[in-house]
Amino acid sequence: PPYITSEDNDLPELRRRRVSVQTIYKWLNDKASETSFYAKILKDASVLSELHIQLEQLDTHPLLLNCPNGIVDLTSGRQLDHDRNKYLTQVTAVKYDPNADQSKVMLQHKLCQPDEEKREFESKVFGYGITGSIGQQEVYLMYGPANNGKSTWGDAVVDVLGDYAVNANEGIFEKARSAKHPTEIHRLKGARWVQHGEMEDDARLDAKRCKMLTKNKSVARAMCKDFTE
């Protein structure tokens, strides 16, 4: 707040105090809370046509990956400058470094998956997972004994991808006796990599839901909100 400074010492003491109190009170009154302050900004901005944009205009480049230090073209690996006209609202948690040392990652992958052919397939799955493409419309299941690195790999991808990745609610892909709330689907909106934890031995996949979630559009809603695609 704009307090009275020492430069105003030429004012009489009482006048300085009165001005200071009035100034602080006005500042506090104008910004009674962060919520009302930002709500007023949004309300004022809503009437400015140059700020209007449709939700469908956001994040429409499935083969671009937005990083803190630029945009990566996933078709070529080239690093591009940030461009606000592309309307990319998501960003990874780490910077892009084409010269990063991969030796530890490759060694860990080999320890978790000794079979070279399977390692190559897994690498393709991870690569496909960081794109926004849904051309394959597939759900990948990692199967194997406990403590062999399945969750470790998945968690690493989630940590790196930042806004692009989501840990799905437990049981979202499983058959349930009662209807599930659509909010858990709404959380997946815009996610490229959706990870689900380990399933129980007697759990059954919900094939219908898996098909719905791997298509271009799914219907869901946030809590107390209308349904959206």
Disulfide bonds with the S-S distance in Angstrom:
none
